[in-house]
Amino acid sequence: RFDWKQQRIEGFKEAVRFFSSEIPSGRAIVVFLLFSKNYDILLDAAEEMILKFKNEWMLLAESEKIASHWKRQLLDRQCVDQKSLEQRCIIGIPWKDVNVMIKGVIGATQQTMSLIPMANGTQCHLKEKIKSELFDLEILSSNECQNDSEIMNDKEKRNSKRKTEEENFFRGEIVTWWNLSFGDDHVLKRSFHTKLLEKVKVACSRSDNEDQSKISIVRIYHHPGAGGTTSAKQILWELRDQYRCAIVRRISDITCEQINKLRNFNEQDTPKPPIIFIDNGDEEKLITLCTQLENRAKISSRRSEDQSRVFCVLLLCIRRPNLASNVGERSVQIRHDLEQAELDWFQRKGETLRKQFLHGNGVDPQLLLSFNLLKENFNPKYRQEVIKQFVDNIENEKEQSLLRYLSLINSFDLEFQRLPISAFDLLMTDAKRVLSFGIVSRQQRRQGWEINLSQALLVLINRGARVHERGRAHLDGLCIINQMFAKDILRYVLKQMGSTTSKVMIEFLESAMFRNYNKSLEVLQKVVKDIFKKREILDNNKRENFAPLIMDILEHED
């Protein structure tokens, strides 16, 4: 304990202060686990944690014999009262039962080690330690999904996973590896898939640059919501057994080194080029990354026997509201327009979903707006009808405000970023309730406001999105199901209110949301700043004069 007080306690307190400032109020839950009476140091730690997370902690112990002294000490230190102890101490549950409950809450899975391909045609294990070090990258393993033994070895869980992933995707969530693992039944292969796949394969064998660059680039230009991300992930999925594939979560100063480490892991002489997918990356950061990769390729070829013609393949997904009439040899375009064979697939799938619903084995397909948008070939009349139907059924004023602000931000954000749920706590909840989230008592634990949203609002938003910050998806997020719907919703709401874009933006900036500070508000503020300053790239590759929000105000308001 002497070492703890002299050398470590200040560092611990600093860590607690950091997490208390990072985690939004009411969104934390601190769990103390008592396995024995040897908890002198834990008492010091608990005192600090309870002071910072006053209503957001609980104690688990297998017996009163172990917990009694701990509770007395907390009372003596005057950091809790008797009522709090009675509400927050859960005693007498065997640890094996606690383990089952926690796994049920956090969805713990049993995964075998990830496999990635080698240049010689075999595969090697990629250790979790290495994966965690490459935190800018989401690495796709050859045995992705198959290595989740808990689901794959249980038919009931596998069928449940199939159903959940399908419904989430058709509601508007980003396609997952699970969707792709279930094959063409979940995700349509677009008519250009074979052509795009061939372009990527060619890019893996030779660069198309006249300056002898060793960085091959394949570009997917697409209208927002037209399926660019899905198409790119389908390519990675199909090539995961032949090439090392990864998605860039964020571009940082060390992303290049992480790509290089993935490329060379356990390889000798001449590795195959990894395929790196970047979704709507920042243009300046992309240029910097390409330059760094080019320099790394030159160093690699000078220092070793590595004589690869291609060091790395970048698969770039580029969202554009306006697409050029012609693109280069290594590019494809995806517009808001489906071919007849693709529409036929959606008709057949829609009929299957309808039959499942009628037999009580699925959700009403009319609620799957993202699926139906494609099924109706982006028909504006369909969008207007469903928006009127669901928006008019939202009666709660707070939900109306949430939809208004979400549609505003999602309409003008060029990157269509997810917004942290917790950033809206002060808007959606009374201040007293915000402080009470996380209370554990003998009654049911209070849940966040997002759990109790109306069905009409849930149809229009994606509540399962994840907010990527610092390269990690660690915040639950919200967004309208896609940007096309966001713009239509905003137009409809403004017409109903007799308001304007600028008035709603001012209302948003003056709302209760910004009366406090937490990490999620910092993320939201960054998105709002982007909306005011980021300009669109036109089909002639020049930038618009102002950001889309400003252009809209100039065009439609006095």
C-alpha positions in Angstrom: 0.0 0.0 0.0 3.0 2.3 0.6 4.0 2.0 -3.1 0.4 2.7 -4.1 0.2 5.9 -2.2 3.7 7.1 -3.0 3.9 6.2 -6.7 0.6 5.3 -8.2 -2.3 7.0 -6.7 -1.8 10.3 -8.4 -1.7 8.6 -11.8 -4.8 6.7 -11.0 -6.6 9.9 -9.9 -5.6 11.6 -13.2 -7.0 8.6 -15.1 -10.3 8.8 -13.3 -10.5 12.6 -13.9 -9.9 11.9 -17.6 -12.6 9.3 -18.0 -15.1 11.4 -16.0 -14.6 14.3 -18.4 -14.7 12.0 -21.5 -17.8 10.0 -20.6 -21.1 12.0 -20.9 -23.0 12.5 -17.6 -25.2 9.5 -16.8 -23.6 7.2 -19.4 -21.1 5.4 -17.3 -21.4 2.4 -15.0 -18.6 1.5 -12.7 -18.6 -2.0 -11.4 -16.6 -3.1 -8.3 -16.0 -6.8 -8.0 -15.1 -8.2 -4.6 -13.5 -11.6 -4.6 -11.9 -11.5 -1.2 -11.3 -9.2 1.8 -7.9 -8.1 0.5 -9.2 -4.8 -0.8 -7.4 -2.0 1.1 -6.1 -0.4 -2.1 -9.5 -1.0 -3.9 -11.1 1.1 -1.1 -8.9 4.1 -2.0 -9.7 3.6 -5.6 -13.4 3.2 -5.0 -13.5 6.4 -3.0 -12.1 8.3 -5.9 -14.3 6.6 -8.5 -17.5 7.2 -6.4 -16.7 10.9 -6.0 -16.4 11.3 -9.8 -19.2 8.9 -10.7 -21.7 9.6 -7.9 -24.8 7.8 -9.2 -23.1 5.5 -11.7 -21.6 2.6 -9.7 -22.5 -0.8 -8.3 -20.9 -3.5 -6.2 -20.9 -7.2 -6.8 -19.8 -9.7 -4.2 -20.6 -13.4 -3.7 -21.2 -13.1 0.1 -22.1 -10.6 2.8 -19.0 -11.8 4.7 -16.7 -10.4 2.0 -18.7 -7.2 1.4 -19.6 -6.1 5.0 -16.2 -4.5 5.9 -16.0 -2.8 2.4 -19.4 -1.2 3.0 -18.5 -0.1 6.6 -15.3 1.5 5.3 -17.2 3.5 2.6 -19.6 4.8 5.3 -16.7 5.8 7.6 -15.1 7.6 4.7 -18.4 9.5 4.2 -18.4 9.0 0.4 -21.7 7.1 0.4 -24.8 6.9 2.6 -26.7 3.8 3.7 -29.4 4.2 1.1 -26.9 4.2 -1.7 -25.3 1.0 -0.3 -28.6 -0.7 -0.1 -29.5 0.2 -3.7 -26.1 -0.4 -5.3 -24.7 -3.5 -3.6 -25.7 -6.8 -5.2 -24.6 -9.6 -2.9 -25.1 -13.3 -3.0 -25.1 -14.1 -6.7 -22.5 -16.8 -7.7 -19.8 -15.6 -10.0 -20.8 -18.1 -12.7 -24.3 -16.5 -12.8 -22.7 -13.0 -12.9 -20.6 -14.1 -15.9 -23.7 -15.3 -17.8 -25.5 -12.0 -17.1 -22.6 -9.8 -18.2 -22.1 -11.9 -21.4 -25.8 -11.4 -22.1 -25.4 -7.6 -21.8 -22.2 -7.0 -23.7 -22.6 -9.8 -26.2 -19.3 -11.5 -25.5 -18.2 -14.0 -28.1 -15.7 -16.8 -28.3 -13.4 -16.2 -31.3 -10.5 -18.2 -32.6 -7.4 -16.5 -33.8 -7.7 -14.4 -37.0 -6.1 -15.8 -40.2 -4.6 -13.7 -43.0 -3.2 -14.9 -46.4 0.5 -15.2 -47.1 2.2 -14.6 -50.5 3.0 -18.3 -50.8 -0.6 -19.2 -50.8 -0.8 -20.4 -47.1 -2.3 -18.5 -44.2 -0.8 -17.3 -40.9 -2.3 -16.3 -37.5 -2.6 -12.6 -36.8 -2.3 -12.2 -33.1 -4.8 -10.0 -31.3 -1.8 -7.9 -29.9 -0.8 -7.1 -33.4 -4.3 -6.2 -34.5 -4.7 -3.9 -31.5 -1.4 -2.1 -32.4 -2.8 -1.5 -35.9 -5.6 0.6 -34.5 -6.0 2.8 -37.6 -7.1 -0.3 -39.5 -10.0 -2.6 -39.4 -8.4 -5.8 -40.6 -10.6 -8.4 -42.5 -9.4 -11.9 -41.7 -9.8 -14.9 -44.0 -11.9 -16.6 -41.4 -14.0 -13.5 -40.5 -17.3 -14.5 -38.9 -16.3 -18.2 -39.1 -14.0 -17.6 -36.2 -17.0 -16.7 -34.0 -17.5 -20.2 -32.6 -20.3 -19.2 -30.2 -22.6 -18.3 -33.1 -21.3 -20.6 -35.8 -21.6 -23.7 -33.6 -25.2 -23.0 -32.5 -27.9 -23.2 -35.2 -30.4 -21.1 -33.3 -27.9 -18.3 -32.6 -26.8 -18.4 -36.2 -30.3 -18.0 -37.5 -31.0 -15.2 -35.1 -27.8 -13.5 -36.2 -28.9 -13.9 -39.8 -32.3 -12.3 -39.2 -30.9 -9.4 -37.1 -28.2 -8.5 -39.5 -30.5 -8.6 -42.5 -33.1 -6.4 -40.8 -30.5 -3.9 -39.6 -28.9 -3.6 -43.1 -32.3 -3.2 -44.8 -33.2 -0.4 -42.3 -30.2 1.6 -43.4 -27.2 0.5 -41.3 -23.8 0.0 -43.0 -23.3 -3.4 -44.4 -21.4 -5.7 -42.0 -19.1 -8.7 -42.6 -21.9 -10.8 -41.3 -24.2 -9.6 -44.0 -21.6 -10.6 -46.6 -21.0 -13.9 -44.9 -24.6 -14.9 -45.5 -24.1 -14.5 -49.3 -26.2 -13.0 -52.0 -29.3 -13.6 -50.0 -28.5 -10.5 -47.9 -26.5 -8.2 -50.3 -27.1 -7.8 -54.0 -24.1 -8.0 -56.3 -24.5 -5.0 -58.5 -24.2 -5.3 -62.3 -20.7 -3.7 -62.2 -19.4 -6.0 -59.5 -17.4 -8.3 -61.8 -16.0 -5.3 -63.7 -14.9 -3.6 -60.4 -13.4 -6.8 -59.1 -11.3 -7.2 -62.2 -10.1 -3.6 -61.9 -8.9 -4.3 -58.4 -7.2 -7.6 -59.4 -5.4 -5.8 -62.2 -4.4 -3.0 -59.8 -2.8 -5.7 -57.5 -0.5 -6.8 -60.3 0.5 -3.5 -61.9 0.2 0.2 -61.4 -1.4 2.4 -64.0 0.8 5.4 -63.3 3.3 6.6 -65.9 5.6 7.8 -63.1 6.4 4.3 -62.0 4.4 4.7 -58.8 4.0 1.5 -56.7 0.7 2.6 -55.2 -2.2 1.4 -57.3 -5.5 3.3 -56.8 -9.0 2.2 -57.8 -11.8 4.7 -57.3 -15.5 4.3 -56.7 -17.4 7.5 -57.3 -21.0 7.3 -56.1 -24.1 9.4 -55.3 -24.8 9.5 -51.5 -26.7 6.4 -50.5 -26.2 4.6 -53.9 -24.2 1.7 -52.4 -20.5 2.7 -52.8 -19.5 1.5 -49.4 -21.4 -1.8 -49.8 -19.8 -2.4 -53.2 -16.3 -1.8 -51.9 -16.7 -4.1 -48.9 -18.0 -6.8 -51.2 -14.7 -6.6 -53.1 -12.7 -6.9 -49.9 -14.8 -9.9 -48.8 -14.3 -11.7 -52.2 -10.5 -11.2 -52.1 -9.8 -11.7 -48.4 -8.4 -15.2 -49.0 -5.9 -14.0 -51.6 -4.9 -10.5 -50.3 -4.6 -8.9 -46.9 -7.5 -6.5 -46.7 -8.3 -3.7 -44.3 -10.5 -0.6 -43.9 -8.9 2.6 -42.8 -10.8 3.9 -39.7 -8.9 7.2 -39.8 -5.9 8.6 -41.5 -3.2 9.6 -39.0 0.6 10.2 -39.0 1.2 6.5 -38.4 -1.3 5.0 -40.8 1.3 4.4 -43.4 3.5 2.5 -41.0 0.6 0.4 -39.9 -0.2 -0.5 -43.5 3.4 -1.4 -44.0 3.4 -3.6 -40.9 0.3 -5.4 -42.0 1.9 -6.0 -45.4 5.1 -7.4 -44.0 3.8 -9.4 -41.1 5.4 -12.9 -41.1 6.3 -12.4 -44.8 9.7 -13.0 -46.5 11.1 -11.4 -49.6 8.2 -10.1 -51.7 4.8 -9.8 -50.0 1.6 -9.3 -51.9 0.1 -5.8 -51.9 -2.6 -5.3 -49.3 -5.9 -3.9 -50.4 -6.7 -0.9 -48.3 -10.3 0.6 -48.4 -10.7 4.3 -47.6 -14.3 5.5 -47.4 -14.8 9.2 -48.3 -11.4 10.2 -46.8 -10.2 13.7 -46.4 -8.6 14.8 -49.7 -5.5 16.4 -48.1 -4.9 13.5 -45.8 -5.2 11.1 -48.7 -2.5 13.0 -50.7 -0.2 12.9 -47.6 -0.9 9.2 -47.1 -0.2 8.3 -50.8 3.1 10.3 -50.6 4.1 8.4 -47.4 3.3 5.1 -48.9 5.3 5.9 -52.0 8.3 6.8 -50.0 7.9 3.6 -47.9 7.7 1.6 -51.1 11.0 3.1 -52.3 12.7 2.4 -49.0 11.4 -1.2 -49.0 12.7 -1.9 -52.5 16.2 -0.5 -51.7 16.7 -2.3 -48.4 15.5 -5.8 -49.2 14.8 -8.4 -51.9 11.3 -6.9 -52.2 10.9 -6.2 -55.9 7.1 -5.9 -55.9 5.6 -4.1 -58.8 2.8 -2.9 -56.5 3.4 -2.0 -52.9 -0.2 -1.4 -51.9 -3.6 -1.0 -53.5 -5.9 1.8 -52.3 -9.6 1.3 -52.9 -11.1 4.8 -52.6 -14.9 5.3 -52.1 -15.6 8.9 -53.0 -19.1 10.4 -52.4 -20.2 13.0 -54.9 -23.6 14.7 -55.4 -22.5 15.4 -59.0 -20.8 12.7 -61.1 -18.7 13.5 -64.2 -19.7 12.1 -67.5 -16.4 10.2 -67.9 -14.0 8.5 -65.4 -10.6 6.9 -65.7 -9.8 3.3 -66.5 -9.4 2.4 -62.8 -12.7 4.0 -61.7 -16.4 3.1 -61.6 -19.5 5.3 -61.0 -22.6 4.4 -59.0 -25.7 6.5 -59.6 -29.2 6.6 -58.1 -30.4 4.3 -60.8 -30.7 0.5 -60.8 -30.8 -1.8 -63.8 -33.8 -4.1 -64.4 -32.0 -7.2 -63.3 -31.1 -5.5 -60.0 -34.7 -4.3 -59.5 -35.9 -7.9 -60.1 -33.7 -9.0 -57.2 -35.3 -6.5 -54.9 -38.8 -7.5 -56.0 -38.0 -11.2 -55.3 -36.4 -10.3 -51.9 -39.3 -8.0 -51.0 -41.8 -10.8 -51.7 -39.7 -13.2 -49.5 -39.7 -10.6 -46.6 -43.4 -10.1 -47.0 -44.1 -13.9 -46.7 -41.8 -14.1 -43.6 -43.7 -11.2 -42.0 -47.1 -12.8 -42.7 -45.9 -16.0 -41.0 -44.7 -14.1 -37.9 -41.1 -14.5 -38.7 -39.8 -11.1 -39.5 -40.4 -7.3 -39.5 -43.0 -5.6 -41.7 -41.0 -4.9 -44.9 -42.8 -1.5 -45.2 -40.7 -0.4 -42.3 -37.5 -1.2 -44.1 -37.2 2.2 -45.8 -33.6 1.8 -47.0 -34.4 -1.5 -48.7 -37.6 -0.1 -50.2 -35.8 3.0 -51.5 -33.7 0.7 -53.7 -36.7 -1.5 -54.5 -38.5 1.6 -55.8 -35.4 2.8 -57.7 -35.0 6.0 -55.6 -38.5 7.1 -56.7 -39.1 10.7 -55.4 -42.8 10.0 -55.1 -42.2 7.0 -52.8 -39.9 9.1 -50.6 -42.5 11.9 -50.3 -45.3 9.5 -49.4 -43.4 7.6 -46.6 -41.9 10.8 -45.1 -45.4 12.4 -44.8 -46.7 9.1 -43.3 -44.1 8.7 -40.6 -43.2 12.4 -39.8 -46.9 13.2 -39.3 -47.1 10.4 -36.8 -44.4 11.8 -34.5 -46.3 13.7 -31.8 -43.7 14.1 -29.1 -42.2 17.6 -29.2 -38.7 16.4 -28.2 -38.7 13.8 -30.9 -39.8 16.4 -33.4 -36.9 18.6 -32.4 -34.5 15.6 -32.6 -35.7 14.7 -36.1 -35.5 18.4 -37.2 -31.9 18.7 -36.0 -30.8 15.3 -37.3 -32.2 16.0 -40.8 -30.6 19.4 -40.8 -27.1 18.2 -39.9 -27.2 15.0 -42.0 -28.5 17.0 -45.1 -25.5 19.4 -45.2 -22.7 17.2 -43.8 -20.7 16.1 -46.9 -19.4 13.1 -44.9 -22.8 12.2 -43.6 -21.3 11.5 -40.2 -23.1 9.8 -37.3 -23.9 12.0 -34.3 -23.3 10.7 -30.8 -26.6 9.8 -29.0 -25.3 11.2 -25.7 -24.9 14.6 -27.4 -28.7 14.9 -27.4 -29.2 14.0 -23.7 -30.0 17.6 -22.5 -32.3 18.1 -25.5 -34.3 14.8 -24.9 -34.2 14.6 -21.1 -34.9 16.8 -18.1 -31.7 17.8 -16.4 -32.6 15.8 -13.3 -33.1 12.6 -15.3 -29.8 13.1 -17.1 -28.1 12.9 -13.7 -30.0 9.8 -12.7 -29.2 7.6 -15.7 -27.2 4.6 -14.5 -28.8 4.2 -11.1 -29.0 0.6 -10.1 -31.7 -0.2 -7.6 -34.1 -2.9 -6.7 -36.5 -1.5 -9.2 -35.7 -1.6 -12.9 -32.7 0.4 -13.9 -33.6 3.6 -15.8 -32.8 3.5 -19.4 -31.6 6.1 -21.8 -34.2 8.1 -23.7 -33.1 6.5 -27.0 -34.7 3.2 -25.8 -38.1 4.7 -25.7 -38.4 6.4 -29.0 -41.6 6.1 -31.0 -41.9 3.6 -33.8 -42.5 6.4 -36.4 -39.2 8.0 -35.5 -37.3 4.8 -35.4 -38.3 4.0 -38.9 -36.6 7.2 -40.1 -33.4 7.0 -38.2 -30.5 4.6 -37.7 -30.1 4.2 -34.0 -27.4 1.4 -34.3 -24.8 3.5 -36.0 -21.4 3.9 -34.4 -19.4 7.1 -34.2 -15.8 6.7 -35.1 -13.5 9.0 -33.1 -9.7 8.6 -32.8 -10.0 5.6 -35.0 -12.3 3.6 -32.8 -16.1 3.2 -32.9 -16.8 3.7 -29.2 -19.8 6.0 -29.2 -23.4 5.0 -30.0 -24.6 7.2 -32.8 -27.7 8.5 -34.6 -28.4 9.5 -38.2 -31.2 9.6 -40.7 -31.3 6.3 -42.6 -29.6 8.0 -45.6 -28.8 11.5 -46.8 -31.4 11.5 -49.5 -34.1 10.9 -46.9 -32.5 13.5 -44.6 -32.9 16.2 -47.3 -36.5 15.2 -48.0 -37.4 15.2 -44.3 -35.8 18.6 -43.8 -37.8 20.1 -46.7 -41.0 18.6 -45.5 -40.5 19.8 -41.9 -39.6 23.3 -43.0 -42.7 23.5 -45.2 -44.9 22.3 -42.3 -43.3 24.8 -39.9 -43.3 27.6 -42.3 -39.6 28.0 -41.4 -36.2 28.3 -43.1 -32.9 26.4 -43.0 -31.2 29.4 -41.3 -33.9 29.7 -38.6 -33.7 26.0 -37.7 -29.8 26.2 -37.6 -30.0 29.1 -35.2 -32.6 27.3 -33.1 -30.3 24.3 -33.0 -27.2 26.3 -32.0 -29.2 28.0 -29.2 -30.8 24.8 -27.9 -30.2 23.2 -24.5 -27.8 20.7 -26.0 -24.9 23.1 -25.8 -25.3 24.1 -22.1 -22.9 21.5 -20.9 -19.7 19.9 -22.1 -18.7 16.3 -22.7 -16.8 14.3 -25.3 -19.8 13.6 -27.4 -20.6 17.3 -27.7 -17.1 17.9 -28.9 -17.7 15.4 -31.7 -21.0 17.1 -32.6 -19.3 20.5 -32.6 -16.7 19.3 -35.0 -19.4 18.1 -37.4 -21.2 21.4 -37.2 -18.0 23.3 -38.0 -17.5 21.0 -41.1 -21.0 21.9 -42.2 -20.1 25.6 -42.3 -16.8 25.4 -44.0 -16.4 22.2 -46.1 -17.2 22.8 -49.8 -18.4 20.3 -52.4 -16.2 19.2 -55.3 -18.1 19.7 -58.6 -18.0 17.4 -61.6 -15.2 19.6 -63.1 -13.1 18.9 -60.0 -13.4 22.5 -58.8 -14.8 23.4 -55.4 -18.1 25.2 -54.9 -17.9 28.8 -53.7 -19.3 28.0 -50.2 -20.4 25.0 -48.1 -23.7 23.4 -49.1 -25.5 25.0 -46.0 -24.4 28.5 -47.1 -25.3 27.8 -50.7 -28.7 26.6 -49.7 -29.4 29.7 -47.6 -28.2 32.0 -50.4 -30.3 30.3 -53.0 -33.6 29.9 -51.0 -33.6 32.8 -48.5 -33.7 36.6 -48.7 
